[in-house]
C-alpha cells in the first residue's frame, strides 16, 4: 500500500467517524444524566479515533480497535495486547478529562449558588 492510499483511507475513516459521531451525539442527547451521557460519548471517541501501529513495521497507523481485533483473531491473545494497551491508555485519559470537567462544573455550580 502506498502512502497516498493509506492517507485516503484515513480521510474516509475520519469522515465516516465524524458522521457516526454526530448521530451518536444525537442519540445520547436523550440521556438525562450528564455523567452517563458524557461517558458514552467519550467511549465512542476513544474506540473510533484511537490510532495504533498496524503490524510490526511502524510505518502505518490503523484504528486501535481494528488492530486489537485482528491481532486477537489472527495471532492470539498475547498479540492482542498491543492495540488493547493503546485503548486502555486512551480510556484512562478520557476518564481523567471527564473527572476534571465534572469537578470544575461542580465548583462553578457551587459558586453560582453562593452568589
Secondary structure, DSSP 8 states (H G I E B T S, - for coil): --HHHHHHHHHHHHHHHHHHHHHHHHHHTT---HHHHHHHHHHHHHHHH-EEE-SSSTT-EEEHHHHHHHHHHHT-TTTTHHHHHHHHHHHHHHHHHHHHHHHHHHHHHHHHHH-
